[in-house]
Amino acid sequence: MVQIKRLQEEGIDTLAIIGEIDASSSIELDLSIAKSVGEGYKKILVDCGSLEYISSAGLGVFMSYIEEFSDKGICMVMFGLNEKVENNFNILGLADLLHIRNTKEEAKQLINELSV
């Protein structure tokens, strides 16, 4: 089960993921990202500090947006991944395709640098 909270500040839409993302809950993740994109946000932070587990379906959601983000000039930075979750991203090579930082401060700094 997953809960996704959204917070908007300083032109950045932050998605805080709480719980686990599996095949059934990956739909919620997809809808949350689609809502951010649909509302015109160019800067999206994904707070993974409370993300306990992510399946291949959840990883696929992030992958499915890479080209669209590039085309629309949208920058997404993830932060706060625990070791187990980060390992899933690394094993599949997604850490090379997505922007991942340790802290919210580092993520905000990067998103502001990339969005200039």
Jmol script that loads the backbone (N, CA, C; Angstrom):
load data "model"
ATOM      1  N   MET A   1       0.837  -1.186   0.000  1.00  0.00           N
ATOM      2  CA  MET A   1       0.000   0.000   0.000  1.00  0.00           C
ATOM      3  C   MET A   1       0.881   1.247   0.000  1.00  0.00           C
ATOM      4  N   VAL A   2       0.437   2.259  -0.722  1.00  0.00           N
ATOM      5  CA  VAL A   2       1.221   3.478  -0.815  1.00  0.00           C
ATOM      6  C   VAL A   2       0.321   4.691  -0.603  1.00  0.00           C
ATOM      7  N   GLN A   3       0.928   5.735  -0.070  1.00  0.00           N
ATOM      8  CA  GLN A   3       0.263   7.029   0.039  1.00  0.00           C
ATOM      9  C   GLN A   3       1.212   8.045  -0.579  1.00  0.00           C
ATOM     10  N   ILE A   4       0.679   8.920  -1.415  1.00  0.00           N
ATOM     11  CA  ILE A   4       1.510   9.939  -2.044  1.00  0.00           C
ATOM     12  C   ILE A   4       0.933  11.300  -1.703  1.00  0.00           C
ATOM     13  N   LYS A   5       1.754  12.101  -1.039  1.00  0.00           N
ATOM     14  CA  LYS A   5       1.340  13.450  -0.653  1.00  0.00           C
ATOM     15  C   LYS A   5       2.029  14.447  -1.583  1.00  0.00           C
ATOM     16  N   ARG A   6       1.289  15.482  -1.979  1.00  0.00           N
ATOM     17  CA  ARG A   6       1.855  16.518  -2.838  1.00  0.00           C
ATOM     18  C   ARG A   6       1.935  17.830  -2.080  1.00  0.00           C
ATOM     19  N   LEU A   7       3.046  18.541  -2.299  1.00  0.00           N
ATOM     20  CA  LEU A   7       3.255  19.849  -1.689  1.00  0.00           C
ATOM     21  C   LEU A   7       3.888  20.758  -2.731  1.00  0.00           C
ATOM     22  N   GLN A   8       3.311  21.927  -2.907  1.00  0.00           N
ATOM     23  CA  GLN A   8       3.859  22.870  -3.874  1.00  0.00           C
ATOM     24  C   GLN A   8       4.483  24.053  -3.137  1.00  0.00           C
ATOM     25  N   GLU A   9       5.745  24.344  -3.492  1.00  0.00           N
ATOM     26  CA  GLU A   9       6.425  25.499  -2.915  1.00  0.00           C
ATOM     27  C   GLU A   9       7.513  25.968  -3.860  1.00  0.00           C
ATOM     28  N   GLU A  10       7.608  27.275  -4.018  1.00  0.00           N
ATOM     29  CA  GLU A  10       8.652  27.895  -4.841  1.00  0.00           C
ATOM     30  C   GLU A  10       8.681  27.323  -6.257  1.00  0.00           C
ATOM     31  N   GLY A  11       7.503  27.051  -6.832  1.00  0.00           N
ATOM     32  CA  GLY A  11       7.435  26.541  -8.200  1.00  0.00           C
ATOM     33  C   GLY A  11       7.847  25.087  -8.343  1.00  0.00           C
ATOM     34  N   ILE A  12       8.025  24.405  -7.227  1.00  0.00           N
ATOM     35  CA  ILE A  12       8.424  22.994  -7.235  1.00  0.00           C
ATOM     36  C   ILE A  12       7.267  22.160  -6.693  1.00  0.00           C
ATOM     37  N   ASP A  13       6.940  21.077  -7.396  1.00  0.00           N
ATOM     38  CA  ASP A  13       5.934  20.140  -6.910  1.00  0.00           C
ATOM     39  C   ASP A  13       6.680  18.972  -6.270  1.00  0.00           C
ATOM     40  N   THR A  14       6.455  18.764  -4.993  1.00  0.00           N
ATOM     41  CA  THR A  14       7.116  17.674  -4.280  1.00  0.00           C
ATOM     42  C   THR A  14       6.120  16.550  -4.031  1.00  0.00           C
ATOM     43  N   LEU A  15       6.511  15.351  -4.438  1.00  0.00           N
ATOM     44  CA  LEU A  15       5.709  14.159  -4.207  1.00  0.00           C
ATOM     45  C   LEU A  15       6.393  13.345  -3.111  1.00  0.00           C
ATOM     46  N   ALA A  16       5.740  13.173  -1.989  1.00  0.00           N
ATOM     47  CA  ALA A  16       6.286  12.370  -0.898  1.00  0.00           C
ATOM     48  C   ALA A  16       5.631  10.999  -0.948  1.00  0.00           C
ATOM     49  N   ILE A  17       6.444   9.978  -1.169  1.00  0.00           N
ATOM     50  CA  ILE A  17       5.938   8.612  -1.292  1.00  0.00           C
ATOM     51  C   ILE A  17       6.098   7.908   0.056  1.00  0.00           C
ATOM     52  N   ILE A  18       4.991   7.385   0.569  1.00  0.00           N
ATOM     53  CA  ILE A  18       4.985   6.728   1.863  1.00  0.00           C
ATOM     54  C   ILE A  18       4.487   5.293   1.685  1.00  0.00           C
ATOM     55  N   GLY A  19       5.325   4.326   2.049  1.00  0.00           N
ATOM     56  CA  GLY A  19       4.911   2.928   1.962  1.00  0.00           C
ATOM     57  C   GLY A  19       5.624   2.168   0.861  1.00  0.00           C
ATOM     58  N   GLU A  20       4.865   1.310   0.185  1.00  0.00           N
ATOM     59  CA  GLU A  20       5.435   0.422  -0.822  1.00  0.00           C
ATOM     60  C   GLU A  20       4.763   0.629  -2.176  1.00  0.00           C
ATOM     61  N   ILE A  21       5.568   0.573  -3.233  1.00  0.00           N
ATOM     62  CA  ILE A  21       5.013   0.649  -4.583  1.00  0.00           C
ATOM     63  C   ILE A  21       5.189  -0.709  -5.239  1.00  0.00           C
ATOM     64  N   ASP A  22       4.038  -1.335  -5.526  1.00  0.00           N
ATOM     65  CA  ASP A  22       4.051  -2.615  -6.226  1.00  0.00           C
ATOM     66  C   ASP A  22       3.198  -2.461  -7.487  1.00  0.00           C
ATOM     67  N   ALA A  23       2.856  -3.572  -8.120  1.00  0.00           N
ATOM     68  CA  ALA A  23       2.112  -3.508  -9.380  1.00  0.00           C
ATOM     69  C   ALA A  23       0.790  -2.756  -9.226  1.00  0.00           C
ATOM     70  N   SER A  24       0.065  -2.993  -8.145  1.00  0.00           N
ATOM     71  CA  SER A  24      -1.234  -2.330  -7.996  1.00  0.00           C
ATOM     72  C   SER A  24      -1.100  -0.867  -7.578  1.00  0.00           C
ATOM     73  N   SER A  25      -0.155  -0.551  -6.717  1.00  0.00           N
ATOM     74  CA  SER A  25      -0.031   0.833  -6.250  1.00  0.00           C
ATOM     75  C   SER A  25       0.795   1.711  -7.200  1.00  0.00           C
ATOM     76  N   SER A  26       1.448   1.108  -8.190  1.00  0.00           N
ATOM     77  CA  SER A  26       2.214   1.909  -9.150  1.00  0.00           C
ATOM     78  C   SER A  26       1.288   2.817  -9.960  1.00  0.00           C
ATOM     79  N   ILE A  27       0.015   2.461 -10.045  1.00  0.00           N
ATOM     80  CA  ILE A  27      -0.966   3.297 -10.747  1.00  0.00           C
ATOM     81  C   ILE A  27      -1.108   4.636 -10.042  1.00  0.00           C
ATOM     82  N   GLU A  28      -1.095   4.624  -8.712  1.00  0.00           N
ATOM     83  CA  GLU A  28      -1.178   5.878  -7.946  1.00  0.00           C
ATOM     84  C   GLU A  28       0.026   6.768  -8.223  1.00  0.00           C
ATOM     85  N   LEU A  29       1.209   6.160  -8.300  1.00  0.00           N
ATOM     86  CA  LEU A  29       2.419   6.914  -8.607  1.00  0.00           C
ATOM     87  C   LEU A  29       2.296   7.551  -9.985  1.00  0.00           C
ATOM     88  N   ASP A  30       1.852   6.774 -10.953  1.00  0.00           N
ATOM     89  CA  ASP A  30       1.687   7.267 -12.318  1.00  0.00           C
ATOM     90  C   ASP A  30       0.706   8.441 -12.348  1.00  0.00           C
ATOM     91  N   LEU A  31      -0.414   8.311 -11.662  1.00  0.00           N
ATOM     92  CA  LEU A  31      -1.412   9.386 -11.642  1.00  0.00           C
ATOM     93  C   LEU A  31      -0.870  10.655 -10.980  1.00  0.00           C
ATOM     94  N   SER A  32      -0.085  10.495  -9.925  1.00  0.00           N
ATOM     95  CA  SER A  32       0.489  11.659  -9.234  1.00  0.00           C
ATOM     96  C   SER A  32       1.474  12.406 -10.124  1.00  0.00           C
ATOM     97  N   ILE A  33       2.332  11.664 -10.811  1.00  0.00           N
ATOM     98  CA  ILE A  33       3.291  12.307 -11.722  1.00  0.00           C
ATOM     99  C   ILE A  33       2.549  12.961 -12.882  1.00  0.00           C
ATOM    100  N   ALA A  34       1.563  12.260 -13.428  1.00  0.00           N
ATOM    101  CA  ALA A  34       0.782  12.812 -14.542  1.00  0.00           C
ATOM    102  C   ALA A  34       0.080  14.106 -14.135  1.00  0.00           C
ATOM    103  N   LYS A  35      -0.384  14.164 -12.888  1.00  0.00           N
ATOM    104  CA  LYS A  35      -1.053  15.375 -12.396  1.00  0.00           C
ATOM    105  C   LYS A  35      -0.060  16.538 -12.327  1.00  0.00           C
ATOM    106  N   SER A  36       1.143  16.278 -11.837  1.00  0.00           N
ATOM    107  CA  SER A  36       2.178  17.325 -11.789  1.00  0.00           C
ATOM    108  C   SER A  36       2.476  17.850 -13.189  1.00  0.00           C
ATOM    109  N   VAL A  37       2.643  16.936 -14.126  1.00  0.00           N
ATOM    110  CA  VAL A  37       2.933  17.314 -15.520  1.00  0.00           C
ATOM    111  C   VAL A  37       1.752  18.080 -16.101  1.00  0.00           C
ATOM    112  N   GLY A  38       0.543  17.583 -15.865  1.00  0.00           N
ATOM    113  CA  GLY A  38      -0.662  18.216 -16.396  1.00  0.00           C
ATOM    114  C   GLY A  38      -0.897  19.616 -15.851  1.00  0.00           C
ATOM    115  N   GLU A  39      -0.445  19.853 -14.626  1.00  0.00           N
ATOM    116  CA  GLU A  39      -0.594  21.180 -14.022  1.00  0.00           C
ATOM    117  C   GLU A  39       0.538  22.125 -14.422  1.00  0.00           C
ATOM    118  N   GLY A  40       1.449  21.642 -15.247  1.00  0.00           N
ATOM    119  CA  GLY A  40       2.481  22.505 -15.805  1.00  0.00           C
ATOM    120  C   GLY A  40       3.744  22.667 -14.984  1.00  0.00           C
ATOM    121  N   TYR A  41       3.948  21.829 -13.985  1.00  0.00           N
ATOM    122  CA  TYR A  41       5.173  21.945 -13.196  1.00  0.00           C
ATOM    123  C   TYR A  41       6.375  21.502 -14.013  1.00  0.00           C
ATOM    124  N   LYS A  42       7.435  22.297 -13.968  1.00  0.00           N
ATOM    125  CA  LYS A  42       8.681  21.985 -14.659  1.00  0.00           C
ATOM    126  C   LYS A  42       9.720  21.418 -13.707  1.00  0.00           C
ATOM    127  N   LYS A  43       9.453  21.541 -12.391  1.00  0.00           N
ATOM    128  CA  LYS A  43      10.363  21.043 -11.366  1.00  0.00           C
ATOM    129  C   LYS A  43       9.580  20.105 -10.448  1.00  0.00           C
ATOM    130  N   ILE A  44      10.011  18.850 -10.409  1.00  0.00           N
ATOM    131  CA  ILE A  44       9.339  17.854  -9.574  1.00  0.00           C
ATOM    132  C   ILE A  44      10.379  17.175  -8.687  1.00  0.00           C
ATOM    133  N   LEU A  45      10.157  17.250  -7.383  1.00  0.00           N
ATOM    134  CA  LEU A  45      10.987  16.523  -6.434  1.00  0.00           C
ATOM    135  C   LEU A  45      10.206  15.309  -5.960  1.00  0.00           C
ATOM    136  N   VAL A  46      10.889  14.190  -5.814  1.00  0.00           N
ATOM    137  CA  VAL A  46      10.254  12.980  -5.313  1.00  0.00           C
ATOM    138  C   VAL A  46      10.947  12.585  -4.012  1.00  0.00           C
ATOM    139  N   ASP A  47      10.218  12.749  -2.913  1.00  0.00           N
ATOM    140  CA  ASP A  47      10.735  12.445  -1.578  1.00  0.00           C
ATOM    141  C   ASP A  47      10.522  10.957  -1.311  1.00  0.00           C
ATOM    142  N   CYS A  48      11.611  10.209  -1.309  1.00  0.00           N
ATOM    143  CA  CYS A  48      11.551   8.751  -1.111  1.00  0.00           C
ATOM    144  C   CYS A  48      11.966   8.350   0.297  1.00  0.00           C
ATOM    145  N   GLY A  49      12.014   9.306   1.210  1.00  0.00           N
ATOM    146  CA  GLY A  49      12.447   9.028   2.570  1.00  0.00           C
ATOM    147  C   GLY A  49      11.593   8.002   3.295  1.00  0.00           C
ATOM    148  N   SER A  50      10.315   7.893   2.919  1.00  0.00           N
ATOM    149  CA  SER A  50       9.422   6.920   3.548  1.00  0.00           C
ATOM    150  C   SER A  50       8.998   5.815   2.578  1.00  0.00           C
ATOM    151  N   LEU A  51       9.720   5.713   1.453  1.00  0.00           N
ATOM    152  CA  LEU A  51       9.462   4.638   0.492  1.00  0.00           C
ATOM    153  C   LEU A  51      10.199   3.393   0.967  1.00  0.00           C
ATOM    154  N   GLU A  52       9.436   2.364   1.316  1.00  0.00           N
ATOM    155  CA  GLU A  52      10.022   1.156   1.889  1.00  0.00           C
ATOM    156  C   GLU A  52      10.404   0.121   0.838  1.00  0.00           C
ATOM    157  N   TYR A  53       9.688   0.115  -0.294  1.00  0.00           N
ATOM    158  CA  TYR A  53       9.902  -0.909  -1.318  1.00  0.00           C
ATOM    159  C   TYR A  53       9.365  -0.390  -2.646  1.00  0.00           C
ATOM    160  N   ILE A  54      10.030  -0.756  -3.736  1.00  0.00           N
ATOM    161  CA  ILE A  54       9.520  -0.427  -5.065  1.00  0.00           C
ATOM    162  C   ILE A  54       9.742  -1.632  -5.975  1.00  0.00           C
ATOM    163  N   SER A  55       8.687  -2.033  -6.661  1.00  0.00           N
ATOM    164  CA  SER A  55       8.757  -3.180  -7.573  1.00  0.00           C
ATOM    165  C   SER A  55       9.189  -2.713  -8.963  1.00  0.00           C
ATOM    166  N   SER A  56       9.345  -3.652  -9.853  1.00  0.00           N
ATOM    167  CA  SER A  56       9.701  -3.310 -11.229  1.00  0.00           C
ATOM    168  C   SER A  56       8.604  -2.465 -11.881  1.00  0.00           C
ATOM    169  N   ALA A  57       7.353  -2.677 -11.483  1.00  0.00           N
ATOM    170  CA  ALA A  57       6.252  -1.864 -12.024  1.00  0.00           C
ATOM    171  C   ALA A  57       6.425  -0.397 -11.615  1.00  0.00           C
ATOM    172  N   GLY A  58       6.825  -0.164 -10.373  1.00  0.00           N
ATOM    173  CA  GLY A  58       7.064   1.195  -9.909  1.00  0.00           C
ATOM    174  C   GLY A  58       8.246   1.833 -10.612  1.00  0.00           C
ATOM    175  N   LEU A  59       9.311   1.057 -10.781  1.00  0.00           N
ATOM    176  CA  LEU A  59      10.479   1.558 -11.513  1.00  0.00           C
ATOM    177  C   LEU A  59      10.090   1.887 -12.945  1.00  0.00           C
ATOM    178  N   GLY A  60       9.210   1.081 -13.516  1.00  0.00           N
ATOM    179  CA  GLY A  60       8.748   1.307 -14.884  1.00  0.00           C
ATOM    180  C   GLY A  60       7.998   2.620 -15.036  1.00  0.00           C
ATOM    181  N   VAL A  61       7.284   3.019 -13.990  1.00  0.00           N
ATOM    182  CA  VAL A  61       6.576   4.305 -14.037  1.00  0.00           C
ATOM    183  C   VAL A  61       7.580   5.435 -14.226  1.00  0.00           C
ATOM    184  N   PHE A  62       8.642   5.433 -13.431  1.00  0.00           N
ATOM    185  CA  PHE A  62       9.658   6.482 -13.571  1.00  0.00           C
ATOM    186  C   PHE A  62      10.288   6.447 -14.962  1.00  0.00           C
ATOM    187  N   MET A  63      10.564   5.238 -15.443  1.00  0.00           N
ATOM    188  CA  MET A  63      11.177   5.093 -16.766  1.00  0.00           C
ATOM    189  C   MET A  63      10.271   5.644 -17.864  1.00  0.00           C
ATOM    190  N   SER A  64       8.976   5.444 -17.713  1.00  0.00           N
ATOM    191  CA  SER A  64       8.033   5.837 -18.759  1.00  0.00           C
ATOM    192  C   SER A  64       7.977   7.353 -18.957  1.00  0.00           C
ATOM    193  N   TYR A  65       8.457   8.119 -17.994  1.00  0.00           N
ATOM    194  CA  TYR A  65       8.404   9.583 -18.094  1.00  0.00           C
ATOM    195  C   TYR A  65       9.704  10.217 -18.592  1.00  0.00           C
ATOM    196  N   ILE A  66      10.769   9.465 -18.713  1.00  0.00           N
ATOM    197  CA  ILE A  66      12.068  10.051 -19.055  1.00  0.00           C
ATOM    198  C   ILE A  66      12.005  10.844 -20.359  1.00  0.00           C
ATOM    199  N   GLU A  67      11.465  10.257 -21.398  1.00  0.00           N
ATOM    200  CA  GLU A  67      11.415  10.937 -22.696  1.00  0.00           C
ATOM    201  C   GLU A  67      10.476  12.143 -22.655  1.00  0.00           C
ATOM    202  N   GLU A  68       9.321  11.986 -22.024  1.00  0.00           N
ATOM    203  CA  GLU A  68       8.369  13.097 -21.935  1.00  0.00           C
ATOM    204  C   GLU A  68       8.970  14.266 -21.170  1.00  0.00           C
ATOM    205  N   PHE A  69       9.657  13.981 -20.065  1.00  0.00           N
ATOM    206  CA  PHE A  69      10.302  15.044 -19.302  1.00  0.00           C
ATOM    207  C   PHE A  69      11.328  15.772 -20.153  1.00  0.00           C
ATOM    208  N   SER A  70      12.103  15.039 -20.902  1.00  0.00           N
ATOM    209  CA  SER A  70      13.110  15.629 -21.770  1.00  0.00           C
ATOM    210  C   SER A  70      12.450  16.527 -22.822  1.00  0.00           C
ATOM    211  N   ASP A  71      11.396  16.030 -23.442  1.00  0.00           N
ATOM    212  CA  ASP A  71      10.693  16.783 -24.487  1.00  0.00           C
ATOM    213  C   ASP A  71      10.057  18.061 -23.953  1.00  0.00           C
ATOM    214  N   LYS A  72       9.550  18.019 -22.726  1.00  0.00           N
ATOM    215  CA  LYS A  72       8.814  19.151 -22.158  1.00  0.00           C
ATOM    216  C   LYS A  72       9.670  20.036 -21.251  1.00  0.00           C
ATOM    217  N   GLY A  73      10.960  19.717 -21.115  1.00  0.00           N
ATOM    218  CA  GLY A  73      11.837  20.518 -20.264  1.00  0.00           C
ATOM    219  C   GLY A  73      11.508  20.401 -18.786  1.00  0.00           C
ATOM    220  N   ILE A  74      11.054  19.238 -18.380  1.00  0.00           N
ATOM    221  CA  ILE A  74      10.713  18.998 -16.976  1.00  0.00           C
ATOM    222  C   ILE A  74      11.898  18.314 -16.302  1.00  0.00           C
ATOM    223  N   CYS A  75      12.218  18.782 -15.106  1.00  0.00           N
ATOM    224  CA  CYS A  75      13.308  18.184 -14.342  1.00  0.00           C
ATOM    225  C   CYS A  75      12.727  17.507 -13.112  1.00  0.00           C
ATOM    226  N   MET A  76      13.095  16.244 -12.912  1.00  0.00           N
ATOM    227  CA  MET A  76      12.667  15.515 -11.731  1.00  0.00           C
ATOM    228  C   MET A  76      13.907  15.026 -10.994  1.00  0.00           C
ATOM    229  N   VAL A  77      13.925  15.252  -9.684  1.00  0.00           N
ATOM    230  CA  VAL A  77      15.028  14.781  -8.847  1.00  0.00           C
ATOM    231  C   VAL A  77      14.429  14.017  -7.674  1.00  0.00           C
ATOM    232  N   MET A  78      14.963  12.825  -7.446  1.00  0.00           N
ATOM    233  CA  MET A  78      14.528  11.977  -6.336  1.00  0.00           C
ATOM    234  C   MET A  78      15.536  12.110  -5.197  1.00  0.00           C
ATOM    235  N   PHE A  79      15.054  11.973  -3.966  1.00  0.00           N
ATOM    236  CA  PHE A  79      15.982  12.033  -2.835  1.00  0.00           C
ATOM    237  C   PHE A  79      15.473  11.180  -1.683  1.00  0.00           C
ATOM    238  N   GLY A  80      16.416  10.849  -0.795  1.00  0.00           N
ATOM    239  CA  GLY A  80      16.074  10.137   0.429  1.00  0.00           C
ATOM    240  C   GLY A  80      15.848   8.645   0.274  1.00  0.00           C
ATOM    241  N   LEU A  81      16.358   8.048  -0.790  1.00  0.00           N
ATOM    242  CA  LEU A  81      16.161   6.613  -1.012  1.00  0.00           C
ATOM    243  C   LEU A  81      16.921   5.804   0.035  1.00  0.00           C
ATOM    244  N   ASN A  82      16.248   4.806   0.604  1.00  0.00           N
ATOM    245  CA  ASN A  82      16.976   3.928   1.510  1.00  0.00           C
ATOM    246  C   ASN A  82      17.861   2.992   0.686  1.00  0.00           C
ATOM    247  N   GLU A  83      18.753   2.294   1.354  1.00  0.00           N
ATOM    248  CA  GLU A  83      19.755   1.480   0.653  1.00  0.00           C
ATOM    249  C   GLU A  83      19.121   0.416  -0.243  1.00  0.00           C
ATOM    250  N   LYS A  84      18.076  -0.230   0.261  1.00  0.00           N
ATOM    251  CA  LYS A  84      17.407  -1.295  -0.497  1.00  0.00           C
ATOM    252  C   LYS A  84      16.763  -0.748  -1.775  1.00  0.00           C
ATOM    253  N   VAL A  85      16.060   0.362  -1.655  1.00  0.00           N
ATOM    254  CA  VAL A  85      15.391   0.974  -2.812  1.00  0.00           C
ATOM    255  C   VAL A  85      16.430   1.501  -3.796  1.00  0.00           C
ATOM    256  N   GLU A  86      17.450   2.176  -3.284  1.00  0.00           N
ATOM    257  CA  GLU A  86      18.487   2.717  -4.166  1.00  0.00           C
ATOM    258  C   GLU A  86      19.193   1.588  -4.925  1.00  0.00           C
ATOM    259  N   ASN A  87      19.375   0.468  -4.261  1.00  0.00           N
ATOM    260  CA  ASN A  87      20.009  -0.681  -4.886  1.00  0.00           C
ATOM    261  C   ASN A  87      19.207  -1.160  -6.105  1.00  0.00           C
ATOM    262  N   ASN A  88      17.864  -1.145  -5.993  1.00  0.00           N
ATOM    263  CA  ASN A  88      17.018  -1.524  -7.129  1.00  0.00           C
ATOM    264  C   ASN A  88      17.261  -0.599  -8.323  1.00  0.00           C
ATOM    265  N   PHE A  89      17.383   0.693  -8.068  1.00  0.00           N
ATOM    266  CA  PHE A  89      17.645   1.647  -9.142  1.00  0.00           C
ATOM    267  C   PHE A  89      19.021   1.403  -9.761  1.00  0.00           C
ATOM    268  N   ASN A  90      20.011   1.118  -8.912  1.00  0.00           N
ATOM    269  CA  ASN A  90      21.372   0.888  -9.399  1.00  0.00           C
ATOM    270  C   ASN A  90      21.492  -0.385 -10.224  1.00  0.00           C
ATOM    271  N   ILE A  91      20.881  -1.465  -9.758  1.00  0.00           N
ATOM    272  CA  ILE A  91      20.968  -2.751 -10.451  1.00  0.00           C
ATOM    273  C   ILE A  91      20.444  -2.639 -11.882  1.00  0.00           C
ATOM    274  N   LEU A  92      19.365  -1.892 -12.047  1.00  0.00           N
ATOM    275  CA  LEU A  92      18.754  -1.763 -13.370  1.00  0.00           C
ATOM    276  C   LEU A  92      19.343  -0.618 -14.197  1.00  0.00           C
ATOM    277  N   GLY A  93      20.314   0.076 -13.639  1.00  0.00           N
ATOM    278  CA  GLY A  93      20.943   1.173 -14.371  1.00  0.00           C
ATOM    279  C   GLY A  93      20.118   2.448 -14.401  1.00  0.00           C
ATOM    280  N   LEU A  94      19.062   2.498 -13.604  1.00  0.00           N
ATOM    281  CA  LEU A  94      18.205   3.680 -13.607  1.00  0.00           C
ATOM    282  C   LEU A  94      18.856   4.868 -12.906  1.00  0.00           C
ATOM    283  N   ALA A  95      19.792   4.584 -12.027  1.00  0.00           N
ATOM    284  CA  ALA A  95      20.479   5.676 -11.336  1.00  0.00           C
ATOM    285  C   ALA A  95      21.245   6.540 -12.326  1.00  0.00           C
ATOM    286  N   ASP A  96      21.598   5.963 -13.480  1.00  0.00           N
ATOM    287  CA  ASP A  96      22.300   6.733 -14.519  1.00  0.00           C
ATOM    288  C   ASP A  96      21.336   7.556 -15.368  1.00  0.00           C
ATOM    289  N   LEU A  97      20.058   7.184 -15.365  1.00  0.00           N
ATOM    290  CA  LEU A  97      19.064   7.863 -16.200  1.00  0.00           C
ATOM    291  C   LEU A  97      18.222   8.870 -15.432  1.00  0.00           C
ATOM    292  N   LEU A  98      18.165   8.705 -14.122  1.00  0.00           N
ATOM    293  CA  LEU A  98      17.377   9.584 -13.271  1.00  0.00           C
ATOM    294  C   LEU A  98      18.294  10.374 -12.350  1.00  0.00           C
ATOM    295  N   HIS A  99      17.820  11.531 -11.916  1.00  0.00           N
ATOM    296  CA  HIS A  99      18.598  12.351 -10.975  1.00  0.00           C
ATOM    297  C   HIS A  99      18.240  11.924  -9.554  1.00  0.00           C
ATOM    298  N   ILE A 100      19.245  11.450  -8.817  1.00  0.00           N
ATOM    299  CA  ILE A 100      19.028  10.989  -7.450  1.00  0.00           C
ATOM    300  C   ILE A 100      20.038  11.668  -6.527  1.00  0.00           C
ATOM    301  N   ARG A 101      19.540  12.229  -5.437  1.00  0.00           N
ATOM    302  CA  ARG A 101      20.396  12.859  -4.443  1.00  0.00           C
ATOM    303  C   ARG A 101      20.040  12.316  -3.064  1.00  0.00           C
ATOM    304  N   ASN A 102      20.912  12.562  -2.097  1.00  0.00           N
ATOM    305  CA  ASN A 102      20.707  12.039  -0.741  1.00  0.00           C
ATOM    306  C   ASN A 102      19.697  12.849   0.065  1.00  0.00           C
ATOM    307  N   THR A 103      19.790  14.182  -0.013  1.00  0.00           N
ATOM    308  CA  THR A 103      18.956  15.037   0.830  1.00  0.00           C
ATOM    309  C   THR A 103      18.073  15.958  -0.008  1.00  0.00           C
ATOM    310  N   LYS A 104      17.062  16.502   0.650  1.00  0.00           N
ATOM    311  CA  LYS A 104      16.169  17.451  -0.019  1.00  0.00           C
ATOM    312  C   LYS A 104      16.946  18.697  -0.452  1.00  0.00           C
ATOM    313  N   GLU A 105      17.867  19.140   0.377  1.00  0.00           N
ATOM    314  CA  GLU A 105      18.655  20.330   0.046  1.00  0.00           C
ATOM    315  C   GLU A 105      19.478  20.100  -1.232  1.00  0.00           C
ATOM    316  N   GLU A 106      20.118  18.941  -1.312  1.00  0.00           N
ATOM    317  CA  GLU A 106      20.904  18.612  -2.509  1.00  0.00           C
ATOM    318  C   GLU A 106      20.000  18.503  -3.733  1.00  0.00           C
ATOM    319  N   ALA A 107      18.826  17.923  -3.547  1.00  0.00           N
ATOM    320  CA  ALA A 107      17.880  17.765  -4.652  1.00  0.00           C
ATOM    321  C   ALA A 107      17.388  19.118  -5.142  1.00  0.00           C
ATOM    322  N   LYS A 108      17.054  20.020  -4.208  1.00  0.00           N
ATOM    323  CA  LYS A 108      16.583  21.355  -4.599  1.00  0.00           C
ATOM    324  C   LYS A 108      17.685  22.132  -5.316  1.00  0.00           C
ATOM    325  N   GLN A 109      18.913  21.997  -4.835  1.00  0.00           N
ATOM    326  CA  GLN A 109      20.024  22.686  -5.480  1.00  0.00           C
ATOM    327  C   GLN A 109      20.184  22.196  -6.920  1.00  0.00           C
ATOM    328  N   LEU A 110      20.147  20.890  -7.112  1.00  0.00           N
ATOM    329  CA  LEU A 110      20.298  20.328  -8.452  1.00  0.00           C
ATOM    330  C   LEU A 110      19.150  20.727  -9.349  1.00  0.00           C
ATOM    331  N   ILE A 111      17.929  20.663  -8.860  1.00  0.00           N
ATOM    332  CA  ILE A 111      16.774  20.986  -9.710  1.00  0.00           C
ATOM    333  C   ILE A 111      16.816  22.437 -10.151  1.00  0.00           C
ATOM    334  N   ASN A 112      17.297  23.318  -9.272  1.00  0.00           N
ATOM    335  CA  ASN A 112      17.414  24.724  -9.643  1.00  0.00           C
ATOM    336  C   ASN A 112      18.543  24.951 -10.643  1.00  0.00           C
ATOM    337  N   GLU A 113      19.636  24.199 -10.518  1.00  0.00           N
ATOM    338  CA  GLU A 113      20.737  24.301 -11.471  1.00  0.00           C
ATOM    339  C   GLU A 113      20.328  23.790 -12.860  1.00  0.00           C
ATOM    340  N   LEU A 114      19.618  22.688 -12.888  1.00  0.00           N
ATOM    341  CA  LEU A 114      19.226  22.068 -14.156  1.00  0.00           C
ATOM    342  C   LEU A 114      18.110  22.828 -14.867  1.00  0.00           C
ATOM    343  N   SER A 115      17.348  23.592 -14.115  1.00  0.00           N
ATOM    344  CA  SER A 115      16.192  24.277 -14.689  1.00  0.00           C
ATOM    345  C   SER A 115      16.499  25.694 -15.162  1.00  0.00           C
ATOM    346  N   VAL A 116      17.741  26.088 -15.099  1.00  0.00           N
ATOM    347  CA  VAL A 116      18.107  27.455 -15.492  1.00  0.00           C
ATOM    348  C   VAL A 116      18.017  27.623 -16.989  1.00  0.00           C
TER     349      VAL A 116
END
end "model"
wireframe off; spacefill off
backbone 0.3
color backbone group
